[in-house]
Amino acid sequence: MDVKQQHQTTALRSTLRQTFRERRKALSNSEQASAAQGLIEQVNKHALLKGASRVALYMTNDGELDTKPLIEHLWKSNIEVYLPVLHPFSDGHLLFLRYKKNTHMRANHFGILEPRLDCRDVCPLRQLDLLFTPLVAFDEQGNRLGMGGGFFDRTLANLVFDPSSTVRVVGLAHDIQKALSLPTQAWDIPLPYILTPSQLYRGKSALKSE
């Protein structure tokens, strides 16, 4: 891809990012509540929690699919929940910390709540069983468009290049965040699975392993 094509792809991704962000933020409270319940039903339908004891999620922001009911569901199922925290020493990377009902939370510089850093609560990435990732848009090939910061792209890259990793990765999104096709860049990591309140999509990487 030459420089002109790179600029065109970047511009298109920026436009798509804005479009899909506005689309999900336009959802009403009742639509969000219905979607959150549908998500739990899909998680149970596809047995995504089978054998899982440590699951990473994220705190909902910017109209994202509400994860709070799912977090409550995990707690009731005696499954440990972990949330991403901006790495204090490695810029652009994430740590995953245990999240409990009494966990002290603080807002990071993006305004997103995260557990206060305590090394005793850190779970190494490869010790997670299941990682649910946020996204702005997706397509049926498993391509994911994020917010542009690259935090989860770097996390996913660490898993892809670790041959011993057994972490299952699932993107979460509203149904309206599905695109016909997304422009990709060299560093993009396609998702094996994307879950919406109505369906589980299997990306190219999942199909190759099945």
Secondary structure by P-SEA (a helix, b strand, c coil): ccaaaaaaaaaaaaaaaaaaaaaaaaccaaaaaaaaaaaaaaaaaacccccccbbbbbccccccccaaaaaaaaaaacbbbbbbccccccccbbbbbbbccccbbbbccccccccccccccccccccccbbbbbbccccccccccccccaaaaaaaaaaaacccccbbbbbbbcccccccbbbbcccbbbbcbbbccccccccaaaaaac
